């Protein structure tokens, strides 16, 4: 492999601010926090609302899968759009589409006439909009701050706090009003996110080529750059196993195990503990700066086995909350290490496309796991599937550590913005 790239010279006027207290970063911080707050309420609202309508884990999995399938399927195309067009405008438009989709979802649940296929269609629209939005996140953060790991840590902490508050808030709203009230609030979070992005003033992006190839050529270039980085595609391949066996089944099966016996409030508390743990993981990443980021992240992922294991074992609420918190800390720390590695190792002109491929690969197997959760639970029992997921979480961490390209990847301190798009770290 070629030596690790250094950041190309960036004109002073275009350089991102060195402080994480800048107006731009604070606006983006708020945008991500409020949008994630709504996203954290969504599984609770869907799970409680569909269970109240007489549906089981299969319907919950299908509803969640409709969003994830379309997000994973469209995000690759969204990456090319973000590289070719105005990223901020695309992100604002995606937020506004999701305001409308969640308002429609609110109407369904408030009316009391909930049809599963309609819920899935609205989820699909939401997923497509998310596919347009998500690629822009990766390229926006390096344009806001030189300290990319610090910026990712703070954004992750904001998102984690949202995960902490979102489930509990959703449980309260479901109890006081209905699942429809949660979707009204969810639409409002996207509206506030769009407003923050409208007020954002980004520095100029890295210069695009004067003459660009076709859309398909850009898509193909992104794929070539993605597959040329062994550390990246190896993580995604292993992560697909995690999504099928752990993350995919986790929401529908924990919901179906906890809500019928202990209520939506307890389910919200357990998920809030997951968010609290993720917050702790993000704050740890703000302080701890490992030379080999993915190695440290993979070690932290070992704790992710505890959430499915405690629920699968039928332990008391306090134990489930503790297991969720440790799992959240592991995934929070890993998330910062992974995002920082992608944003600092990949040159700016192709970052949106490569990020889109890694997001698509990461999410592609979630709907498979969600769709299989119901049948697997009927066959061997939901708790057995969750216990199996806990074992697989450990094996995934071991697999990540066993790949030299992953465990030996060294952190870089500068953001590659332009120039040699093919430069890759050892």
C-alpha positions in Angstrom: 0.0 0.0 0.0 1.1 3.6 -0.5 2.1 5.8 2.4 -0.5 7.5 4.5 -1.8 10.7 2.9 -1.3 14.1 4.3 -3.9 16.8 4.0 -3.6 18.9 0.9 -3.0 22.6 1.4 -6.3 24.4 2.0 -6.6 28.2 1.5 -7.0 30.0 4.8 -10.4 31.3 3.8 -11.7 27.8 3.2 -10.1 26.2 6.3 -12.6 25.0 8.9 -12.6 26.8 12.3 -10.3 25.3 14.9 -12.8 25.7 17.8 -15.7 23.4 18.4 -17.6 26.4 19.9 -18.1 28.1 16.6 -21.6 29.1 15.5 -21.6 26.7 12.6 -20.6 23.7 14.7 -23.2 24.5 17.3 -25.9 24.7 14.7 -24.9 21.4 13.2 -24.7 19.9 16.8 -28.3 21.0 17.5 -29.5 19.7 14.1 -28.1 16.3 14.7 -29.3 16.2 18.3 -32.9 17.0 17.6 -33.1 14.8 14.5 -31.7 11.9 16.5 -34.2 12.6 19.3 -37.0 12.0 16.9 -35.3 8.9 15.5 -34.9 7.5 19.0 -38.6 7.9 19.6 -39.6 6.1 16.3 -39.0 2.5 17.4 -40.9 3.0 20.6 -43.8 4.6 18.8 -44.0 1.9 16.1 -43.6 -0.9 18.5 -46.2 0.3 21.0 -48.6 1.5 18.3 -48.5 -1.7 16.3 -48.7 -3.9 19.5 -51.8 -1.8 20.6 -53.3 -2.6 17.2 -52.8 -6.3 17.7 -49.6 -6.8 15.7 -46.6 -8.8 16.8 -42.8 -8.7 16.3 -43.1 -9.7 12.7 -45.1 -6.5 11.9 -42.7 -4.4 13.9 -39.8 -5.9 12.1 -41.4 -5.3 8.7 -42.2 -1.7 9.5 -38.7 -1.0 10.6 -37.2 -2.9 7.7 -39.2 -0.8 5.2 -37.3 2.3 6.3 -33.9 0.6 6.6 -34.1 -1.2 3.2 -34.8 2.0 1.4 -32.2 3.9 3.3 -29.5 1.3 2.6 -30.6 1.0 -1.0 -30.7 4.7 -1.8 -27.8 6.0 0.2 -25.3 5.0 -2.5 -27.1 7.2 -5.0 -27.4 9.9 -2.4 -23.6 9.9 -2.0 -23.1 10.7 -5.7 -25.7 13.4 -5.5 -23.9 15.0 -2.5 -20.6 14.9 -4.4 -22.1 16.5 -7.5 -24.6 19.0 -6.0 -25.0 21.3 -3.0 -24.8 19.0 0.0 -26.5 21.3 2.5 -29.5 22.0 0.2 -29.9 18.2 -0.3 -29.9 17.7 3.5 -32.5 20.4 4.0 -34.7 19.0 1.4 -34.4 15.5 2.9 -35.5 16.9 6.3 -38.5 18.6 4.8 -39.6 15.4 3.1 -39.4 13.6 6.4 -41.5 16.3 8.1 -44.2 15.4 5.6 -43.8 11.6 5.9 -44.0 11.6 9.7 -47.0 13.9 9.7 -48.7 11.3 7.5 -47.7 8.6 9.9 -49.2 10.7 12.8 -52.4 10.9 10.9 -52.7 7.1 10.6 -52.1 6.4 14.2 -54.3 9.3 15.5 -57.2 8.2 13.3 -56.9 4.6 14.7 -57.0 3.1 11.2 -53.5 1.7 11.0 -52.8 -0.5 7.9 -49.5 -2.2 7.9 -48.7 -1.7 4.2 -49.4 2.0 4.5 -47.0 2.2 7.5 -44.4 0.4 5.4 -44.8 2.8 2.4 -44.4 5.8 4.6 -41.3 4.2 6.2 -39.9 3.6 2.7 -40.3 7.3 1.8 -38.6 8.2 5.1 -35.8 5.9 4.2 -35.2 7.3 0.8 -35.0 10.8 2.3 -32.6 9.5 4.8 -30.5 8.1 2.0 -30.2 11.6 0.5 -29.3 13.1 3.9 -26.8 10.7 5.4 -23.9 10.9 3.0 -23.6 14.6 3.6 -23.0 14.1 7.4 -19.5 12.7 6.7 -18.3 15.5 4.6 -19.9 18.3 6.7 -18.0 17.5 9.9 -14.5 17.9 8.5 -15.6 21.3 7.0 -16.7 22.5 10.5 -13.7 21.5 12.6 -10.1 20.6 12.4 -10.4 18.3 15.4 -12.4 15.6 13.6 -12.4 13.1 16.4 -13.4 15.8 18.9 -16.2 16.9 16.6 -17.4 13.3 16.1 -17.2 12.7 19.9 -19.4 15.8 20.6 -21.9 14.9 17.8 -22.0 11.3 19.0 -22.6 12.6 22.6 -25.5 14.8 21.4 -27.0 11.8 19.5 -26.5 9.6 22.5 -28.3 12.1 24.8 -31.1 12.0 22.3 -31.1 8.2 22.5 -31.3 8.6 26.3 -34.2 11.0 26.3 -36.0 9.9 23.2 -37.3 6.4 24.4 -38.4 7.8 27.7 -40.1 10.8 26.1 -41.8 8.4 23.6 -43.1 6.2 26.4 -44.6 9.3 28.2 -46.2 10.5 25.0 -47.6 7.1 24.2 -49.0 6.9 27.7 -50.5 10.4 27.8 -51.7 10.6 24.2 -51.0 7.8 21.7 -48.4 6.6 19.3 -49.7 9.3 16.9 -48.6 12.0 19.3 -45.0 10.7 19.1 -45.1 11.0 15.3 -46.2 14.6 15.6 -43.2 15.3 17.7 -41.0 13.4 15.3 -42.0 15.6 12.4 -41.2 18.6 14.5 -37.7 17.4 15.2 -37.0 17.2 11.4 -38.4 20.7 11.0 -36.0 22.1 13.6 -33.1 20.2 12.0 -33.9 21.7 8.6 -34.0 25.2 10.2 -30.6 24.8 11.8 -29.1 23.6 8.4 -30.7 26.7 6.7 -28.8 28.9 9.1 -25.6 27.0 8.6 -22.8 28.8 6.7 -20.2 26.3 5.5 -16.8 27.1 4.2 -16.2 26.3 0.5 -15.8 22.6 -0.2 -12.8 21.1 -2.0 -12.8 22.1 -5.6 -14.7 19.7 -7.9 -13.2 18.9 -11.3 -14.1 21.3 -14.1 -15.4 18.4 -16.2 -17.1 15.6 -14.5 -17.9 12.2 -15.8 -21.4 10.7 -15.9 -23.4 9.8 -12.8 -22.6 6.1 -13.4 -18.9 6.9 -13.7 -19.0 8.7 -10.4 -20.8 5.8 -8.9 -18.2 3.3 -10.2 -15.3 5.5 -9.0 -16.8 5.5 -5.5 -17.0 1.7 -5.6 -13.4 1.4 -6.8 -12.2 3.6 -4.0 -14.2 1.8 -1.4 -13.0 -1.7 -2.4 -9.4 -0.5 -2.6 -9.4 0.1 1.2 -9.1 -3.3 2.8 -9.7 -2.0 6.3 -13.0 -0.5 5.2 -14.6 -3.3 3.3 -13.4 -5.8 5.9 -15.2 -3.9 8.6 -18.4 -3.7 6.5 -18.4 -7.5 5.7 -18.0 -8.3 9.4 -20.5 -5.7 10.4 -23.1 -7.3 8.1 -23.0 -10.4 10.3 -23.5 -8.1 13.3 -26.5 -6.5 11.8 -28.2 -9.8 10.9 -27.6 -11.5 14.2 -27.5 -8.7 16.8 -28.7 -5.3 15.7 -31.5 -6.4 13.3 -33.4 -8.6 15.8 -32.7 -6.4 18.8 -35.5 -3.8 18.5 -38.4 -6.1 17.6 -37.4 -8.9 20.0 -36.6 -6.7 23.0 -39.9 -4.9 22.4 -41.9 -8.1 22.2 -40.2 -9.5 25.3 -40.5 -6.3 27.5 -43.6 -4.4 26.5 -46.3 -7.2 26.9 -45.1 -8.1 30.4 -43.7 -4.9 31.8 -45.1 -2.1 29.6 -43.9 0.6 27.2 -42.5 2.6 30.2 -40.0 0.0 31.2 -39.0 -0.6 27.6 -38.4 3.2 27.3 -36.3 3.1 30.5 -34.1 0.2 29.2 -33.6 2.0 25.9 -32.8 5.2 27.7 -30.1 3.3 29.6 -28.8 2.3 26.2 -28.6 6.0 25.2 -26.9 6.9 28.5 -24.2 4.3 27.8 -23.7 5.6 24.3 -23.3 9.1 25.8 -20.5 7.7 28.1 -18.9 6.0 25.1 -18.9 9.3 23.1 -17.4 11.2 26.0 -14.7 8.6 26.5 -13.8 9.0 22.8 -13.5 12.8 23.4 -10.7 12.2 26.0 -9.1 9.0 24.7 -7.1 9.4 21.5 -5.8 5.9 20.5 -3.1 5.6 17.8 -5.0 2.6 16.4 -8.6 3.7 16.5 -10.3 0.7 15.1 -8.5 -1.7 17.4 -9.6 0.3 20.4 -13.2 0.5 19.1 -13.3 -3.3 18.4 -12.2 -4.0 22.0 -15.0 -1.7 23.3 -17.5 -3.6 21.1 -17.1 -6.6 23.4 -19.5 -4.9 25.8 -22.3 -4.9 23.2 -23.1 -8.5 24.1 -24.7 -7.6 27.4 -27.9 -5.9 26.2 -29.3 -8.9 24.2 -27.9 -11.4 26.9 -29.7 -9.7 29.8 -33.0 -9.4 28.0 -32.7 -12.9 26.6 -31.9 -14.3 30.1 -35.1 -12.6 31.5 -33.2 -10.7 34.1 -34.8 -7.9 36.2 -35.2 -4.4 34.9 -32.1 -3.1 36.7 -29.9 -5.7 35.1 -31.3 -5.1 31.7 -30.7 -1.4 32.1 -27.1 -2.1 33.2 -26.5 -4.4 30.2 -28.0 -1.8 27.9 -25.7 0.9 29.3 -22.6 -1.1 28.8 -23.6 -2.1 25.3 -24.3 1.5 24.5 -20.9 2.6 25.8 -19.3 0.1 23.5 -21.2 1.1 20.4 -20.8 4.8 21.2 -17.0 4.5 21.4 -16.8 2.3 18.3 -19.0 4.8 16.4 -16.6 7.7 17.0 -13.5 5.6 16.1 -15.1 4.4 12.9 -16.5 7.8 11.8 -13.2 9.5 12.5 -11.2 6.9 10.6 -13.4 7.3 7.6 -13.4 11.1 7.6 -9.7 11.4 8.1 -8.4 8.6 5.9 -10.6 9.4 2.9 -10.0 12.4 0.6 -12.7 15.1 0.5 -13.7 14.8 -3.2 -14.8 11.2 -2.8 -15.8 11.1 0.9 -19.5 11.4 0.3 -19.5 8.4 -2.1 -17.3 6.2 0.0 -19.3 7.1 3.1 -22.5 6.2 1.2 -21.0 2.7 0.3 -20.0 2.1 3.9 -23.4 3.2 5.2 -25.2 1.0 2.6 -23.0 -2.0 3.6 -23.6 -1.4 7.3 -27.3 -1.1 6.9 -28.0 -3.6 4.2 -28.4 -6.6 6.5 -30.4 -4.8 9.2 -33.8 -5.4 7.4 -32.7 -9.0 6.9 -32.2 -9.4 10.7 -35.5 -7.5 11.4 -37.4 -9.6 8.9 -36.0 -12.9 10.3 -36.6 -11.9 13.9 -40.3 -12.9 13.9 -39.9 -16.3 12.3 -36.9 -17.1 14.3 -38.7 -16.2 17.5 -41.6 -18.4 16.6 -39.3 -21.2 15.8 -37.0 -21.2 18.9 -38.3 -18.4 21.0 -37.4 -14.7 21.2 -35.1 -15.1 24.2 -33.1 -17.8 22.5 -32.6 -15.5 19.5 -31.4 -12.7 21.8 -29.0 -15.0 23.6 -27.6 -16.1 20.3 -27.2 -12.5 19.4 -25.2 -11.8 22.5 -22.7 -14.6 21.6 -22.4 -13.3 18.1 -21.6 -9.8 19.4 -18.5 -11.2 21.1 -17.5 -13.2 17.9 -17.8 -10.0 15.8 -15.4 -8.1 18.0 -13.0 -11.0 17.8 -13.3 -11.1 14.0 -12.5 -7.3 13.8 -9.4 -7.8 15.9 -8.3 -10.7 13.8 -7.9 -8.7 10.6 -4.4 -7.0 10.4 -5.7 -4.2 8.2 -8.2 -3.2 10.8 -6.3 -3.6 14.0 -3.1 -2.0 12.7 -4.7 1.1 11.0 -3.0 4.1 12.4 -4.8 7.4 13.1 -3.9 10.5 11.0 -4.0 14.0 12.4 -4.9 15.8 9.2 -7.9 15.7 7.0 -7.2 14.7 3.4 -9.2 17.2 1.4 -8.1 17.1 -2.1 -5.3 15.9 -4.4 -4.4 12.3 -4.4 -7.8 10.6 -4.0 -6.1 7.2 -4.1 -3.7 7.8 -1.2 -4.3 5.1 1.4 -2.8 4.5 4.8 -0.8 1.5 5.7 
